[in-house]
Amino acid sequence: MASPFSDFINEVKSTMDKFSEPNQIVMRIEPRLHDLVLNHDWLSRRFRRSLPDKPYSQYLLFSPPDKLFSVVSFVWRPDSGSPIHDHCTWGVIGQYEGEEEETRFRRSDDGTISEASVSTFKAGDVAHVYPPDRDIHRIFNHTATPTVSVHVYGGDIGTQARHVFDPSGKTRPFMSGYDTPPPD
């Protein structure tokens, strides 16, 4: 019997085989991820735990041998978040547990960044990112408990060359890597 997660992976693979444009891929994965994050029978507890010494933990759930995409769980500690960053690829983000705030930024021609919008995502909500216009954001958990979101990215996001931005728009390169989940 197939699991909800293996069914989801097969649907992502099928989508990747049929489409190449980021917006086509994202629009087809969004409803599938929405269904997956509403189902709480598939994500092991070890991939829903925060690490005590980090604002957020990033756990690789799946990446095929060809690295065409990756599926990752993020666990955000209370009152913690990410720096302002980009992805340099498409992504679909589904809220699994808790509530997270996303602040999106736009980059002007002179390189400075400004806040474009702020959204709050609750369990079951899904959003997306893709360059160049919808790729820079920051995530924050304002709640008193850890939150969990599931992300699907084009390529292997842990090895993807990306950028962190300071408020003036200055960038520095970074590669996120993956965390080792604590044992069950």
C-alpha positions as CSV (number, residue, x, y, z in Angstrom):
1,M,0.0,0.0,0.0
2,A,1.4,3.4,-1.0
3,S,1.8,6.1,1.6
4,P,0.6,9.7,1.2
5,F,4.2,10.9,0.9
6,S,5.2,8.3,-1.7
7,D,2.1,9.2,-3.7
8,F,3.1,12.9,-3.5
9,I,6.6,12.1,-4.6
10,N,5.3,10.2,-7.6
11,E,3.0,13.1,-8.5
12,V,6.0,15.6,-8.3
13,K,8.1,13.3,-10.5
14,S,5.3,13.1,-13.1
15,T,4.9,16.9,-13.1
16,M,8.6,17.3,-13.6
17,D,8.5,14.9,-16.5
18,K,5.7,16.8,-18.2
19,F,6.5,20.4,-17.5
20,S,9.6,22.6,-17.6
21,E,8.3,26.1,-16.9
22,P,8.5,27.1,-13.1
23,N,5.0,28.6,-13.1
24,Q,3.5,25.4,-14.6
25,I,5.3,23.2,-12.2
26,V,4.4,25.3,-9.1
27,M,0.7,25.5,-10.1
28,R,0.5,21.7,-10.4
29,I,2.4,20.9,-7.2
30,E,0.5,23.5,-5.0
31,P,-2.8,21.5,-4.7
32,R,-0.9,18.3,-4.1
33,L,1.2,19.8,-1.4
34,H,-2.0,21.3,0.2
35,D,-3.5,17.8,0.4
36,L,-0.3,16.4,1.8
37,V,0.1,18.9,4.6
38,L,-3.5,18.4,5.7
39,N,-2.7,14.8,6.3
40,H,-0.7,14.3,9.5
41,D,-0.1,10.5,9.2
42,W,3.1,10.6,7.1
43,L,5.7,13.0,8.6
44,S,7.8,11.3,11.3
45,R,8.2,13.1,14.6
46,R,12.0,13.3,14.1
47,F,11.4,15.6,11.1
48,R,9.1,17.9,13.2
49,R,11.5,18.6,16.1
50,S,13.5,21.8,16.4
51,L,17.2,21.7,17.3
52,P,18.0,23.7,20.4
53,D,20.9,25.6,19.0
54,K,19.4,26.9,15.8
55,P,16.5,29.3,14.9
56,Y,15.3,26.7,12.4
57,S,16.1,23.2,11.3
58,Q,16.1,22.0,7.7
59,Y,15.6,18.3,7.1
60,L,15.9,16.6,3.7
61,L,12.9,14.3,3.2
62,F,13.5,13.3,-0.4
63,S,15.6,14.1,-3.4
64,P,15.8,11.8,-6.5
65,P,19.2,10.6,-7.7
66,D,19.1,13.2,-10.5
67,K,18.5,16.0,-7.9
68,L,15.8,17.6,-10.1
69,F,13.8,18.5,-6.9
70,S,14.0,18.2,-3.2
71,V,11.4,17.9,-0.4
72,V,12.4,19.4,2.9
73,S,10.7,19.9,6.3
74,F,11.5,23.1,8.1
75,V,11.0,23.4,11.9
76,W,11.0,27.0,13.3
77,R,11.7,27.5,16.9
78,P,9.4,29.9,18.9
79,D,10.2,33.6,18.2
80,S,12.7,32.7,15.5
81,G,13.0,33.1,11.8
82,S,15.2,33.2,8.8
83,P,17.3,36.0,7.4
84,I,16.1,37.7,4.3
85,H,17.1,35.2,1.5
86,D,16.4,34.0,-2.0
87,H,16.2,30.5,-3.5
88,C,17.4,30.9,-7.1
89,T,14.8,28.3,-8.1
90,W,11.1,27.6,-7.8
91,G,9.6,26.4,-4.6
92,V,6.2,25.4,-3.1
93,I,5.8,25.8,0.7
94,G,3.0,24.1,2.7
95,Q,2.2,24.8,6.3
96,Y,2.1,21.5,8.2
97,E,1.8,22.7,11.9
98,G,1.5,26.0,13.5
99,E,1.5,29.5,12.1
100,E,4.3,31.3,10.2
101,E,4.7,34.8,8.9
102,E,6.2,35.4,5.5
103,T,7.5,38.8,4.6
104,R,8.2,39.2,0.8
105,F,10.7,41.7,-0.6
106,R,11.2,43.4,-3.9
107,R,14.5,44.4,-5.3
108,S,14.8,47.7,-7.1
109,D,17.1,48.4,-10.0
110,D,19.7,50.0,-7.7
111,G,19.9,46.7,-5.7
112,T,18.1,47.9,-2.5
113,I,15.2,45.8,-1.2
114,S,11.9,46.9,0.2
115,E,9.1,45.1,1.9
116,A,6.4,44.1,-0.6
117,S,3.9,42.1,1.5
118,V,3.4,40.3,4.8
119,S,1.3,37.1,5.0
120,T,0.4,34.7,7.8
121,F,0.2,31.0,6.9
122,K,-1.8,28.5,9.0
123,A,-1.9,24.7,8.7
124,G,-2.9,23.7,5.2
125,D,-2.0,27.0,3.6
126,V,0.4,26.8,0.6
127,A,2.5,29.5,-1.1
128,H,5.3,29.5,-3.7
129,V,8.5,31.2,-4.7
130,Y,10.3,31.6,-8.0
131,P,12.8,34.0,-9.5
132,P,13.0,36.8,-10.3
133,D,9.9,38.5,-8.9
134,R,8.7,36.1,-6.2
135,D,12.0,34.8,-4.7
136,I,13.1,37.1,-1.8
137,H,11.5,36.6,1.6
138,R,11.9,36.0,5.3
139,I,10.0,33.5,7.5
140,F,9.3,34.1,11.2
141,N,7.5,32.1,13.9
142,H,5.9,34.6,16.3
143,T,4.3,31.8,18.3
144,A,5.3,30.1,21.6
145,T,5.7,26.7,20.0
146,P,7.7,25.2,17.1
147,T,6.1,25.3,13.7
148,V,6.6,23.0,10.8
149,S,6.4,23.6,7.0
150,V,7.1,21.3,4.1
151,H,9.0,22.8,1.1
152,V,9.4,21.4,-2.4
153,Y,12.2,23.0,-4.5
154,G,13.5,22.7,-8.0
155,G,16.9,21.1,-7.6
156,D,18.7,20.2,-4.4
157,I,18.0,23.2,-2.2
158,G,20.7,22.1,0.4
159,T,23.4,22.5,-2.3
160,Q,21.9,25.4,-4.2
161,A,24.0,28.6,-4.3
162,R,21.8,31.3,-2.8
163,H,21.9,34.7,-1.2
164,V,21.2,36.4,2.1
165,F,20.3,40.1,2.0
166,D,20.8,42.8,4.5
167,P,18.1,45.6,4.5
168,S,20.2,47.8,2.2
169,G,20.2,45.0,-0.4
170,K,23.8,43.9,0.1
171,T,24.1,40.2,-0.5
172,R,26.4,37.5,0.7
173,P,26.4,34.0,-0.8
174,F,25.2,31.0,1.2
175,M,24.4,27.4,0.9
176,S,21.9,26.1,3.5
177,G,22.9,22.4,3.7
178,Y,20.7,20.0,5.8
179,D,20.5,19.3,9.4
180,T,20.6,15.8,10.9
181,P,17.2,15.0,12.6
182,P,17.3,13.9,16.2
183,P,16.4,10.3,16.7
184,D,12.7,9.3,17.4
